[in-house]
Amino acid sequence: MERRPLRPSVLARIGGRERPPLHWFFVIKFLERCRTMKSIFEGKNILVLERDDWEFVERKKGKEAVAVIAETEDGELILTEQFRRPVNARVIDFPAGLVEDDGPEATAKKELEEETGYTCDSVELLAKGPTSPGITSEIVSIYRAHGVRRVGDGGGVDSEQITVHRVPLQEVHAWLEKQNALIDLKVGIYFGCGDR
């Protein structure tokens, strides 16, 4: 007797009842996940969402961000300082910004120039990961800039009011300790590890 291949509907039967084909399994799981996530609040720039009884914040534009570590040929580190309303204080940080239409590398170069007035030949990805996964979905990519040179004044766009600092590398620790501002953890960890 000749064996015929099983029909897909027969393969979908498990335990005597009809099951959806495997590809539908993934669609159904995705839809179930979407159903478990609900919007609690929508602001101008953020969404407050809930997934499985956990509230978190998501940006409406760009869920990914970049930060750029840039050193000049003269051995100076380029840092930015600006007032950040959520912490109600001035914060010293690496040049940074949200990834929107451009990819992360192009955004890193663009933010470096807009915020500091410096450009670079290339960027190298050093690390990528969540910034505060207990409260936000944001992922940040940290780049090192190569071939850094000044092309403008910087200061950011619109209402950013960014102050640009050029600090000799051998003086960064002492300089940071003297500042009357919060130090972003990316900067603190970079210099706190002792090995650049």
Backbone torsions as a table, in degrees:
resi	resn	phi	psi	omega
1	MET	NA	134.3	-178.4
2	GLU	-80.4	134.0	178.6
3	ARG	-88.4	129.6	176.1
4	ARG	-97.1	145.2	176.1
5	PRO	-64.4	147.4	179.0
6	LEU	-69.0	140.3	176.1
7	ARG	-72.1	150.8	178.6
8	PRO	-53.4	-36.3	-178.6
9	SER	-67.0	-31.1	177.4
10	VAL	-71.5	-40.6	178.3
11	LEU	-63.4	-27.9	-178.6
12	ALA	-79.9	-10.3	179.1
13	ARG	-81.9	124.8	176.5
14	ILE	-135.6	129.0	178.8
15	GLY	65.6	29.3	174.9
16	GLY	81.1	1.8	177.9
17	ARG	-128.9	156.0	-176.7
18	GLU	-69.4	134.3	175.6
19	ARG	-118.4	147.4	176.9
20	PRO	-67.5	152.1	175.7
21	PRO	-56.5	156.6	-173.1
22	LEU	-55.7	-41.4	-178.2
23	HIS	-63.1	-29.5	176.9
24	TRP	-70.7	-26.4	176.7
25	PHE	-56.4	-45.8	-178.5
26	PHE	-68.7	-37.1	177.5
27	VAL	-64.3	-44.9	-179.6
28	ILE	-63.4	-43.9	178.5
29	LYS	-61.1	-40.4	177.9
30	PHE	-62.7	-44.7	-179.8
31	LEU	-65.5	-37.3	176.3
32	GLU	-62.8	-40.8	178.7
33	ARG	-63.4	-41.7	179.0
34	CYS	-63.9	-36.8	179.9
35	ARG	-67.1	-30.7	-178.3
36	THR	-79.1	-11.4	178.4
37	MET	-101.5	127.4	179.1
38	LYS	-132.0	153.5	179.5
39	SER	-86.8	129.9	179.2
40	ILE	-100.3	-38.2	-177.5
41	PHE	-152.9	141.6	175.4
42	GLU	-124.3	117.4	177.2
43	GLY	-102.5	-169.9	179.3
44	LYS	-65.8	-40.0	-174.9
45	ASN	-119.4	-13.7	-175.5
46	ILE	-132.6	162.0	170.8
47	LEU	-120.5	139.4	169.5
48	VAL	-104.5	119.6	-175.0
49	LEU	-118.3	163.0	175.0
50	GLU	-131.0	129.7	175.9
51	ARG	-132.6	121.1	179.9
52	ASP	51.9	48.3	179.0
53	ASP	66.1	17.8	178.2
54	TRP	-115.9	120.6	178.7
55	GLU	-88.4	139.9	177.5
56	PHE	-152.6	166.4	-176.8
57	VAL	-109.3	140.7	176.5
58	GLU	-134.5	137.1	177.1
59	ARG	-73.0	146.2	177.3
60	LYS	-75.7	-35.5	177.8
61	LYS	-111.7	124.3	173.5
62	GLY	65.6	108.9	177.1
63	LYS	-96.0	0.2	-179.4
64	GLU	-119.2	146.2	178.9
65	ALA	-131.9	163.5	176.3
66	VAL	-129.1	153.5	171.0
67	ALA	-134.0	146.7	-174.0
68	VAL	-125.4	123.6	173.4
69	ILE	-93.3	113.9	-176.2
70	ALA	-125.5	128.1	176.5
71	GLU	-120.5	135.6	179.3
72	THR	-78.6	167.6	176.6
73	GLU	-64.6	-22.3	178.7
74	ASP	-83.8	5.4	178.0
75	GLY	79.8	31.3	177.3
76	GLU	-109.8	139.6	174.8
77	LEU	-89.8	136.4	179.1
78	ILE	-98.4	119.6	178.5
79	LEU	-122.7	157.0	176.1
80	THR	-116.0	157.0	175.6
81	GLU	-139.9	130.9	176.1
82	GLN	-155.4	157.0	178.7
83	PHE	-74.7	129.7	178.8
84	ARG	-116.4	114.0	-175.0
85	ARG	-60.8	-39.7	-179.4
86	PRO	-58.2	-31.4	178.7
87	VAL	-104.8	-1.1	177.2
88	ASN	52.7	44.7	-178.3
89	ALA	-158.2	163.4	172.7
90	ARG	-78.2	141.3	-177.1
91	VAL	-127.6	132.2	174.9
92	ILE	-95.6	130.1	-171.6
93	ASP	-149.3	171.7	167.4
94	PHE	-77.9	154.6	173.2
95	PRO	-54.6	137.4	-173.9
96	ALA	-155.0	164.4	176.7
97	GLY	-176.3	172.7	-179.2
98	LEU	-85.1	142.1	174.4
99	VAL	-85.7	120.5	177.7
100	GLU	-117.1	-101.8	-176.0
101	ASP	-76.7	-37.0	179.4
102	ASP	-78.6	163.6	174.5
103	GLY	-75.8	174.3	-178.2
104	PRO	-59.4	-43.2	-178.5
105	GLU	-63.9	-46.0	179.1
106	ALA	-64.0	-38.6	178.3
107	THR	-64.9	-40.1	178.9
108	ALA	-59.4	-46.6	179.3
109	LYS	-64.2	-42.8	-178.8
110	LYS	-63.7	-46.4	-179.1
111	GLU	-65.5	-38.4	177.3
112	LEU	-57.5	-46.6	-178.4
113	GLU	-70.7	-45.9	-178.9
114	GLU	-61.0	-44.6	-173.7
115	GLU	-81.7	-33.3	-171.7
116	THR	-117.0	-17.5	-174.6
117	GLY	82.3	8.9	177.6
118	TYR	-109.3	149.2	173.5
119	THR	-122.9	176.5	-179.9
120	CYS	-148.0	161.1	178.3
121	ASP	-76.9	-39.1	-178.0
122	SER	-156.5	165.8	175.2
123	VAL	-128.5	149.7	-179.3
124	GLU	-124.1	126.9	179.2
125	LEU	-70.4	124.5	178.5
126	LEU	-100.8	-39.3	-176.5
127	ALA	-160.7	156.3	177.4
128	LYS	-148.4	132.2	178.5
129	GLY	-179.5	177.2	-179.4
130	PRO	-71.9	148.4	-179.7
131	THR	-87.6	-43.4	179.7
132	SER	-153.9	75.5	-169.6
133	PRO	-65.0	-9.2	176.4
134	GLY	-79.2	-16.6	-175.3
135	ILE	-132.7	-22.1	-177.0
136	THR	-137.4	152.3	178.7
137	SER	-88.9	2.5	-174.9
138	GLU	-64.4	137.0	174.4
139	ILE	-116.0	132.6	179.8
140	VAL	-115.9	137.8	173.8
141	SER	-107.4	128.5	179.9
142	ILE	-105.4	125.1	-177.7
143	TYR	-115.5	151.7	168.6
144	ARG	-105.4	131.8	179.2
145	ALA	-89.7	140.3	177.0
146	HIS	-119.0	143.3	179.7
147	GLY	70.3	46.6	-175.3
148	VAL	-77.7	132.3	177.5
149	ARG	-150.5	152.1	-177.5
150	ARG	-82.5	135.8	178.5
151	VAL	-132.1	-5.7	-177.6
152	GLY	-168.1	-165.4	-177.0
153	ASP	-90.7	-30.7	-175.5
154	GLY	76.1	-152.9	-179.7
155	GLY	101.3	-6.1	178.4
156	GLY	85.9	-172.5	-179.7
157	VAL	-118.4	160.5	177.1
158	ASP	50.2	-118.7	-173.3
159	SER	-102.2	20.9	-176.0
160	GLU	-66.2	-37.3	179.2
161	GLN	47.6	62.3	-177.5
162	ILE	-91.6	132.5	171.9
163	THR	-96.4	132.0	-179.6
164	VAL	-100.4	130.8	177.2
165	HIS	-115.8	134.4	172.4
166	ARG	-115.7	110.6	-172.3
167	VAL	-117.7	126.4	175.5
168	PRO	-55.9	133.8	-174.6
169	LEU	-54.4	-39.9	-177.9
170	GLN	-71.2	-10.9	-178.7
171	GLU	-109.5	2.5	-173.1
172	VAL	-59.3	-47.9	-178.7
173	HIS	-55.5	-52.9	-178.2
174	ALA	-63.6	-40.2	-179.1
175	TRP	-63.0	-46.0	-179.6
176	LEU	-61.5	-39.2	-179.6
177	GLU	-64.5	-27.1	-177.6
178	LYS	-86.3	-10.7	-174.2
179	GLN	-76.8	142.3	176.4
180	ASN	-96.9	59.4	-177.9
181	ALA	-153.5	161.5	173.6
182	LEU	-75.4	145.3	178.0
183	ILE	-105.1	120.1	178.3
184	ASP	-58.0	142.1	-176.8
185	LEU	-60.5	-30.9	178.0
186	LYS	-58.5	-42.5	179.1
187	VAL	-69.7	-46.9	-178.5
188	GLY	-59.9	-43.7	-179.9
189	ILE	-68.9	-41.1	-179.6
190	TYR	-57.5	-43.1	-178.7
191	PHE	-92.1	-21.2	179.1
192	GLY	-74.4	-23.1	-179.4
193	CYS	-74.8	-15.5	175.8
194	GLY	83.0	-20.2	-179.2
195	ASP	-118.5	111.7	178.6
196	ARG	-88.5	NA	NA
